[in-house]
Amino acid sequence: GNTLVITTRHVSWPFFDNRGSAQSEAVQIVERFSLSEDQGQLDLEITVTDPPNLYQPAVLKGHWLALGHTLPPYNCQVN
């Protein structure tokens, strides 16, 4: 559909944020980017699960609006 899902595991960085909140190597980050039908809005939802440090998943949400700017293509490489 119109949703790109990115799952990240095996993170060796010990911090969840720039305030120094702990993050374990068990952390899993799922990012969901969804484009609206008219392509005027891109929604982002990030779900972070880290059982050693979080009682429940942390969910962050945001969006971007298309304001008439043209973005160049991005060449994504799969590793």
C-alpha positions as CSV (number, residue, x, y, z in Angstrom):
1,G,0.0,0.0,0.0
2,N,1.1,3.5,0.8
3,T,3.1,2.5,4.0
4,L,6.8,1.9,4.2
5,V,7.8,-0.1,7.3
6,I,11.4,-0.1,8.6
7,T,12.3,-2.4,11.5
8,T,15.7,-1.9,13.3
9,R,17.3,-4.3,15.7
10,H,20.8,-5.0,17.0
11,V,21.3,-1.4,18.1
12,S,24.5,-1.1,20.1
13,W,24.0,2.5,21.1
14,P,23.3,2.7,24.9
15,F,21.0,5.7,24.8
16,F,17.4,6.1,23.7
17,D,17.6,9.9,23.5
18,N,20.0,12.9,23.9
19,R,19.1,13.1,27.6
20,G,20.8,9.8,28.3
21,S,17.8,7.5,28.8
22,A,19.0,3.9,28.8
23,Q,18.5,1.7,25.8
24,S,19.5,-2.0,25.7
25,E,20.7,-4.2,22.9
26,A,17.2,-5.8,23.0
27,V,15.6,-2.6,21.6
28,Q,13.5,-2.9,18.5
29,I,12.4,0.2,16.6
30,V,9.6,0.1,14.0
31,E,9.1,3.1,11.8
32,R,5.9,3.5,9.6
33,F,5.8,6.1,7.0
34,S,2.4,6.5,5.3
35,L,1.6,8.8,2.4
36,S,-1.9,10.2,2.1
37,E,-4.0,9.5,-1.0
38,D,-3.4,13.1,-2.4
39,Q,0.3,12.9,-1.5
40,G,0.0,16.0,0.5
41,Q,0.9,14.6,3.9
42,L,3.5,12.0,5.1
43,D,2.7,10.5,8.5
44,L,5.3,8.9,10.7
45,E,4.7,6.6,13.6
46,I,7.7,5.1,15.6
47,T,7.2,2.3,18.0
48,V,10.1,1.4,20.3
49,T,10.1,-1.7,22.4
50,D,12.8,-2.4,24.9
51,P,11.7,-4.8,27.7
52,P,14.7,-4.2,30.0
53,N,14.0,-0.4,30.0
54,L,10.3,0.2,29.0
55,Y,7.2,-1.3,30.7
56,Q,5.3,-0.8,27.5
57,P,6.2,0.3,23.9
58,A,7.0,4.0,23.4
59,V,5.0,5.4,20.5
60,L,6.1,8.7,18.8
61,K,4.0,10.3,16.0
62,G,4.5,13.2,13.6
63,H,3.8,14.3,10.1
64,W,5.1,16.4,7.3
65,L,3.0,18.5,4.9
66,A,3.8,19.0,1.2
67,L,4.1,22.7,0.6
68,G,4.9,22.6,-3.1
69,H,8.6,21.8,-2.8
70,T,10.0,19.1,-5.1
71,L,12.3,16.6,-3.4
72,P,15.0,14.8,-5.4
73,P,14.8,11.0,-5.7
74,Y,16.6,9.1,-2.9
75,N,18.6,6.0,-4.0
76,C,17.8,3.5,-1.2
77,Q,20.2,0.6,-0.8
78,V,19.2,-2.7,0.9
79,N,21.8,-4.2,3.2
